[in-house]
Amino acid sequence: MRDHWLAERTRFIQASGIRRVFDLARELTNPINLSIGQPHFDVPTPIKESAIAAILAGHNGYTVTQGIPELRDKIRERVRQQLPQQDREVLITSGTSGGLVLAVLTCVNPGDEVIIFDPYFVMYPHLVRMAGGIPVFVDTYPDFQIDPERVRRAITPRTKMILFNSPANPTGTVTSRERVRALAELAEQQGLLLVSDEVYRAFCYDSEFTSPAVFNPEVLVLDGFSKAYGMTGWRLGYAHGPKRLIEEMAKLQQFTFVCAPSMVQHAGITALDYDVSPIVADYRRKRDLICQALREHYELVTPQGAFYAFPKVPWGSDEEFVTACIQEQLLVIPGSVFSQRSTHFRISFAADDETLHRGIEVLLRLAKR
């Protein structure tokens, strides 16, 4: 292997810290795994049966790049109910991450600036750099709520896009309706593309979910089936937004992902009719369990959505604290994986109760060091 074979962009991309912890879990004999952002429940049986039926019926070849019409029509009808009076096109993608890749590659030129809120989903800055763009971080500490005035001050003539995620990974923050509106209107006034990553929208525990597309019809929305239905490995997502933008994303999909997995698209039709409210209620209970146990010992902003908590480390750096956790068989993620700061760590409470209780026991013990 010769170094000059590698493209320059690889120098700016580091292996995911989350994946390193994931690999470490395989080496431990009985890990307490609160690290991975993956639902702990299996794909519901009716959705599995729909995928199996699609395979047996021969739906195993390529689909049209945009996705099968039955699924697109069903999503489009849902979008019309949520966003009446808006004419939005739909594209089926290979996971929400696939939609993010297409959105960034479609819109970001080398040298363009992309505003990202810190803490952020680990993929955001790497995707921007892969496209030759420049991530511009807007701090949201200590409460993880977006300050529209900070966003305004971060905008320059080179700003092209804002990447927005609510409910948020890694903090579990749900941005308030007033702040969502202010952000959407600011993007419209400044002529910026606001990309709203809504893959956790089903997991809102204390308030109604609000999409910025309600206030700005040019918002690009990315969503998917991974979190609400436990379909992480099935790679099924979708995007909806202005027709011209969706058409350009579909053009790039032709030459990258080709199409989302065919049998999974058929299963997606069934998934959209599946009631996930009992799952969401159970995750709300798990959220409360974690917060009640840790609140007196950790500085913690109560997560209002998703299935993550983002406490401040009680001592040392995030790497030092997480190393101590790993020595106790507990797998959590250092906050610097998601942030320019090294002061917090991420807990995923997408786990069974026994695992959560074991994790809480370790965290309470470590807090007293």
Helices and strands as residue ranges (DSSP letters): G 3-5, G 8-12, H 17-27, E 32-33, H 45-56, H 69-82, E 89-93, H 95-107, E 113-118, H 123-130, E 134-139, H 148-154, E 159-165, H 177-190, E 193-197, G 212-214, E 220-224, G 232-234, E 237-241, H 243-254, H 262-271, H 277-294, E 308-309, H 318-327, E 330-331, E 333-334, G 335-337, E 345-348, H 353-367
